[in-house]
Amino acid sequence: MIVEKLTLPSPAKLNLMLHILGRREDGYHELQTLFQFLDYGDELTFAVRDDGVIKLHTEFDGVPHDSNLIVRAAKKLQEQSGCPLGIDIWIDKILPMGGGIGGGSSNAATTLLGLNHLWQLGWNHDRLATLGLTLGADVPVFVHGHAAFAEGVGEKLTPEYPEEPWYVVLVPQVSVSTAEIFSDPLLTRNSSPIKVRPVPKGNSRNDCLPVVARRYPEVRNALNLLGKFTEAKLTGTGSCVFGGFPSKAEADKVSALLTETLTGFVAKGSNVSMLHRKLQSLL
């Protein structure tokens, strides 16, 4: 029997480090990064339709319906599976666009996993991740749902088990263009590859940080303010800045001081995505 309606989380991710090894002939960059999830994110609700129509009911400013990654993910899965069913989708959106915490990629992955469950397709994670990679380099890690060391363009994943601290995440009110950062002539593109596993502690450099901080004073300001309390890092190529704390109480204390002038939140790091914990509970 098909479950008609389902609400699932769509978690944020952090890049605990990001090294760029070189530029490929196709224009993409070879990189190494360490992904970890946050117990914080958007929420998507799905309701099965029997007429094959895919409809996202939540509007996004400046993003046409059919261009949204959620809709594109649903249509690709429908096409490749030959499923005759459709879907109504609503999203409670709290993750910022262009923040580097994976909002769009996470939404696409939640859509693939949610529809696989609702449409009873029986696809495994590898198959869904392969489809997801055609939507974005970060989609596969959300599909697999485990903290991972990533290589290639981010699609070659090895499970990792970093510490799971509480994080303060600051959200400067700017949207950073990934294409703009990766095309900057001053971007470091010759980092030496990490060859030992797990990734050595203290290896937290993000090669994109100097470029983003130079171009976006709002990000530079957030890094400086959070850096007074802990090591402040940039996630991905986006605007969000984060730092780890051993307890929620300490993170809350620092967050309260900084969010008087900046937007931000506190969230627990998690090596298993809250999306996967929710799906597991449905089995």
PyMOL commands that set and color helices and strands:
alter all, ss='L'
color gray80, all
select helices_A, chain A and resi 65-67+69-81+103-118+125-133+139-144+178-182+209-215+217-226+248-258+274-282
alter helices_A, ss='H'
color red, helices_A
select strands_A, chain A and resi 5-23+29-49+54-56+86-92+148-151+156-159+166-170+233-234+241-245+264-270
alter strands_A, ss='S'
color yellow, strands_A
deselect
rebuild
show_as cartoon
